[in-house]
Amino acid sequence: MSTGKGKKRLKNIPVLYDEPKRKRGVWLTDTAWHSIQELAVREKISASEYLEELIRKHCVNAG
């Protein structure tokens, strides 16, 4: 997936998806959080974007 690098970021204007992202809160163990961070670094994306992609892939495959 494209990281959107080089695209101008404007508040409330989506770059990678059809809708803007909003701040959310999730409770995770330290083990899960560190794993997400490591996997995101390997993919060269943020932890937030890694979770977004993981969830979107899961939803597409489930349907």
Contacts in CASP RR format, 6 or more apart in sequence:
PFRMAT RR
TARGET T0000
AUTHOR 0000-0000-0000
METHOD contacts of the structure
MODEL  1
MSTGKGKKRLKNIPVLYDEPKRKRGVWLTDTAWHSIQELAVREKISASEY
LEELIRKHCVNAG
1 16 0 8 1.000
1 45 0 8 1.000
1 53 0 8 1.000
2 16 0 8 1.000
3 16 0 8 1.000
3 44 0 8 1.000
3 45 0 8 1.000
3 49 0 8 1.000
4 15 0 8 1.000
4 16 0 8 1.000
7 15 0 8 1.000
9 15 0 8 1.000
12 20 0 8 1.000
13 20 0 8 1.000
14 20 0 8 1.000
14 21 0 8 1.000
16 49 0 8 1.000
17 52 0 8 1.000
21 48 0 8 1.000
21 52 0 8 1.000
26 51 0 8 1.000
28 36 0 8 1.000
33 47 0 8 1.000
36 47 0 8 1.000
36 50 0 8 1.000
36 51 0 8 1.000
37 47 0 8 1.000
39 50 0 8 1.000
40 46 0 8 1.000
40 47 0 8 1.000
40 49 0 8 1.000
40 50 0 8 1.000
43 50 0 8 1.000
45 53 0 8 1.000
END
